[in-house]
Amino acid sequence: MTEKELSYIKTITEEKSISKAAKKLFISQPSLSQYVKRIESDLGTELFKRTPAGLIPTYAGERYYQTAVRILALYEDLEREISDINDLKTGKIHLGITSHLGTSVLTRVLPRFHRQFPGVECMVTEDTSDGLEERLARRDLDFAIMHAPPEESGSGLSYELLSRDPFLVVAPQGHPVGRFSRPGKGEYRELDLIYLQGQPLLMVRRGQRIRQIADALLAKAGISQPDILLSLKSFETIQLLCAEGMGITLLPKQYAAITSLSTRPDYFSIPESYGAFWELCIATARDSYLSRAGEQFLNTVRQICREDPLF
């Protein structure tokens, strides 16, 4: 079993499709199919079964996959250790980041890191927060820069806090819900989320980290079935619609600030008891090995975050 063969079977298992795996591996589909046939011939057994849901591994295929994950992780650890021995003259980092953060974070971090360590190769994977956590759990990434989930799960991941931004209630200007607000500690009046019961809400789509946190906050207020008028991918569009009177939303303060609005909505802070924060974090697998190159990259991230906590 070569490293290439292990990587091929691992990717096919995770993608459940030879065509999808071929695209990810930058190889033609016919070539990848031939590799699989040759590996199965050498082993004398099938590794995959075709189903309506895609390719699923046989018992032998599942055992091959589990072994491939362990061996490939050893390969990667060895590469990192060699990089450390070379004193960062060479090396490789595989990091994950969400698409939105890629624009604001990588444009600041990568140029500075590359000037300091030009021989270190940086591989970047953009994915959703959930997707990045799955990749970290599989040890496909060294670390990820992302926002923390509402609650830490038993996924074996650790989250190092970089910065924290409060969530706000965003309501159309003069909306009746404002009469339930009271003076807050900061620049905004404070509104308890219990008063959003029965109010039409504009939310980002399920699966997006902002939505996960918003749902958790509403659940804390006892709103298990919120009145979702509209779900969209873009928080900018949601805030524009909110300003035009369509409904109420929950957004991090920094996102509310970057949307250009001709009609300004009303903003309300959320009581401290809800713990309503948008937390930028470094996520890692708890038992993973992080190379010196990875540590230096994260030190660069930490330094820039100290200079500008919200990037």
Secondary structure as UniProt FT lines:
FT   HELIX           3..15
FT   HELIX           18..25
FT   HELIX           29..43
FT   STRAND          48..51
FT   TURN            52..53
FT   STRAND          54..57
FT   HELIX           59..85
FT   TURN            86..88
FT   STRAND          91..97
FT   HELIX           99..101
FT   HELIX           102..106
FT   HELIX           107..116
FT   TURN            118..119
FT   STRAND          120..126
FT   HELIX           129..137
FT   TURN            138..139
FT   STRAND          143..147
FT   STRAND          157..171
FT   TURN            173..174
FT   HELIX           176..180
FT   STRAND          189..190
FT   HELIX           193..196
FT   TURN            197..198
FT   STRAND          201..204
FT   TURN            206..207
FT   HELIX           209..220
FT   TURN            221..222
FT   STRAND          228..232
FT   HELIX           235..243
FT   TURN            244..245
FT   STRAND          248..252
FT   HELIX           253..257
FT   STRAND          266..269
FT   HELIX           272..274
FT   STRAND          277..285
FT   TURN            286..287
FT   HELIX           292..307
FT   TURN            309..310
//
